[in-house]
Every structure is written in structure tokens, then in C-alpha cells.
Amino acid sequence: MVSVATLIDWAIIALALGSTLVGSYVGYQAYRGYRRHDSRTMQALSLGLFFLTAVAFGIAFVGSFLLREGYLGLQYQQPLTLITRLFQFLGVLLIAYSLHSRG
């Protein structure tokens, strides 16, 4: 019988992977909108969505896996968190720029 902790771990992995995949899809669709309309604001929106979802979730997902399995030492946990937060911040910043830009 599988323990509850193991099921929760698998659920966390599945949700992190799903968020990365869906974020990639959303960023790609926004990029298609940028290419269709050749709009600088759409370019900022697509990059922001991609950074916020696909890149940040991807780094967090891969980083936590590498830390958990012992491929990376715990000294890399804080730098990975910093990089993840940096991409989240850049994503939100680009989205805010796209919403307030006039052109």
C-alpha cells in the first residue's frame, strides 16, 4: 500500500510539471499573438507570461528534483530559489509594462 506522504509527493510533482507545461502553452499563445499583431506590448506580455510560468516553474521543478535526489548539494537551494524568484519578478514586471504601455 502506498503511503499518504508518497501520494502527496507525486501530486506535487504532477502539479509542478503540469504548471510548467501549461505555462509554456500560455506563453507560446501570447507569442503567437505578438507575431500576428507585431505589437511590442504583446511581446512584453508573452515574455512575462513565459518567465512567470514556464521558466520559473521549470527551474523550481528541476531544481527541487535535483536537490531531493541528491544530485545537487543543499548549498544550491538558496541560489535556485533566488533564480526562480528573479524570473517570477521579471515576468510580473514585463506583464505590468505590457498593461501600461501605450504602443
Stockholm file with secondary structure:
# STOCKHOLM 1.0

chainA/1-103         MVSVATLIDWAIIALALGSTLVGSYVGYQAYRGYRRHDSRTMQALSLGLFFLTAVAFGIAFVGSFLLREGYLGLQYQQPLTLITRLFQFLGVLLIAYSLHSRG
#=GR chainA/1-103 SS CCCHHHHHHHHHHHHHHHHHHHHHHHHHHHHHHHHHHTCHHHHHHHHHHIIIIIIHHHHHHHHHHHHHTTSSCGGGHHHHHHHHHHHHHHHHHHHHHHHHCCC
#=GC SS_cons         CCCHHHHHHHHHHHHHHHHHHHHHHHHHHHHHHHHHHTCHHHHHHHHHHIIIIIIHHHHHHHHHHHHHTTSSCGGGHHHHHHHHHHHHHHHHHHHHHHHHCCC
//
